[in-house]
Amino acid sequence: MRLRVVASIVVVVLAVTVGGLVSSPARADNGSSDWGSSGLGSSDLLSPTSLFLWQSPPTRYIVVLGAKMGTFGQTPTILNERLDTGAALARSHPFNRVIVSGGDTWWLPVSEAQFMNLGLMRRGVPMWQMVNEGRSTDTVENATYTVAMLKAMGATGALIVTNAFHMPRAMGDFRAAAAKQHAALQFRPSYA
């Protein structure tokens, strides 16, 4: 039985890979890093980012970091970029869960994570693939609460989706939170 499940996953991966190689448009590399350096979070299924996710779909997560919403709930450009990248990754890797991380939206009655759920659903990501972290108010809290969730869910690693200017701080905060919580997690950047 287990062999049939593994064989089925291999067939799906090959079918998606071949389909992605044939139909995906060429994208310019922005040179940010070999980990998710394309503008769409490197949805190429043979990239290091994709291989990282495919190594263990049940234990590798895609973490999309929030950004302050506008006064009336407008989505800022940097959050749209993060959602575009996160959605491309989630659609390419339907067996990996997506954690959307962001809490307080000032006076609005919903969290950034809930706004991000809607944004990802509009981009074709099913609700069942998403997990919310809706308490954080800054990057340190994004990392602290998300690492605790990842540890509780038995994760081995996660892609961190954020913008290039924010990535060094985010990666530092996530690695520090994992060390503080004694969580054996690998983090990889995926640039929005």
N, C-alpha and C positions, 0 to 999 in steps of 0.2 A: 504494500500500500504506500509506504513512504517513498519508494523508488518511483512510483507512478506520479506522486505529487511533485517530486523533484523534476522528473522528466517533463511534466506539464509546465512547470515554471520556466524551464529552459526553452521549451517551444515558444512560450509567450514572449520571453526576452528576445529570442532570435527573430520572431515575427515583428515585434515592435522595433527592434534595431534595424532590420532590413527596411521596414516601412519608413522609419525616421531618416535613414541614410538616403533613400530614394527621393522622398518628398520634402525634406527640410531645405529651406532656402539658405544660401550662403550668408554668413554673418561676419561682420568685421570684428576682429579681436581688439579689445580696448587696451590690452597689455597689462591689466591690473594684476593678474596672477594666473597660474595654470589651473587653479581651483575655481571654476565657475567664472572665467574671465569674459565670457560673452555677455552682451547686453541682456540676454534672456535667462541668465542663470545657468548657461551651458546645458541646454536640454539635449545636446548630442549624447546619445546613450553609450558612447564609447569614451567619453571624457573622464578624467579622474573624479570629477564631482559625481557623475552617474555611477561609476564603478564603486565609489564609496557607499552610495545608497544601496546599490544592488548586492553588496557583500552580505547584508543581513537586513532585508526590508522590515521585519518586525521590530528590530532593535535600533534602527537608524531613522532619525527624525529630521524634518525640515522645519526650522524655527524662523518665523518671519517676525521681525521686530516692528513695533508700532511707532507712530509719530503723532505729535499733537494735532488734534483735529481743529478745524476752523470753528469759530464761535457758534455757527449754526450747523455744524456737522459736516462742513466741506472737507473733502479729502485732499490733503496737501500733495503736491507733486512728488515729493520724496516717498510718501507712502504708496502712491500709485505705482511708482517704479518698483518698490519692494513687493507689492502685490502682484505685479506683472511677472517678476522673477519667480516668486513663490508659486504662482499658479502654473507657470511653464514647467517647473520642477515637479509639482504635484501631478499634473496631467501625464508627464513622462514616466512618473514613478507611482502608479496608483496603489502600490502595496506599502508605501511609506506614509506615515501620518504627518500632518502639518500642525505645528503648535503656533498659534498666533498669540503674541505677547504684548499686552498693553492694557492699562487700567483706566484711571481717571480721565474723563473728557470734560473737565470743568463742571459746568452746570447741567450738562446733558445726562439723561437717565440711563445711558448705556455706556459700556466700556469701549476702548479702542478695539479690543479683541472682537467684540460683537460687530462693530463696523467692518472690521477686517473679514469676518465671516461672510458678510454680504458681498464685499468686494471680491473675495475668492469665488463665491458661488456664481457671481456675474461673469467670472472668467472661466467657468466650467469645472470648478472643483466641487465634488459632492460634500455635503455637510458631514457625512459619516467619516470622512477622511481628516476632519479638523478636531483639534483639541484646544480649548481656551485657557489662557493664563490671563485673567482679567484684574489682577490686584496691583500690578507694578505701576510706578509713576516715573521711573527713570531707568537708565540702562543697568545700573547696579541691581535694582530690584528685578528687572527683566531676567537677569542672569541668576540671581538668587532663587527666585520662585520657579523658573523654568528648569534649572538644574535639579531642584528638589522633585519636580514632576518627573523628569527624565529618570532619575535614580529610582523613584517609586515604581515606574513602569518597566524597569529592567532594561533600559536603553544602554547601548554601547557607544553611541555617538550621535552627532547632529550637525547638519549644515546650518550656518547662521546667515540669514539673508538680511542684508542691510546695505546702505550706500557706502561707497569707497571712503568718504571722509569720516564716516562713523565706525568703519570696520575695525581699526586698531583698538579703539576703546572697547568695543563690544567683545572682541576676541579676548582681550585682557580680562574683562569682567567675568566672562563665562569660564575661563580657565581658573581664575581666582576663586570663583564660587564653587567649582568642582573640587578644587584642592581643599577648601574650607569644609566642604560637606563630605569629604573622603569618597567622592564619586569617581570611578574609573571611566571617564568619558573622553572620547576624541571629538574635537571640534574642527570643522573646516569652513572657510569663508565661501560665500556665494554672493558675488557683487551685484547689486541692483543697478 
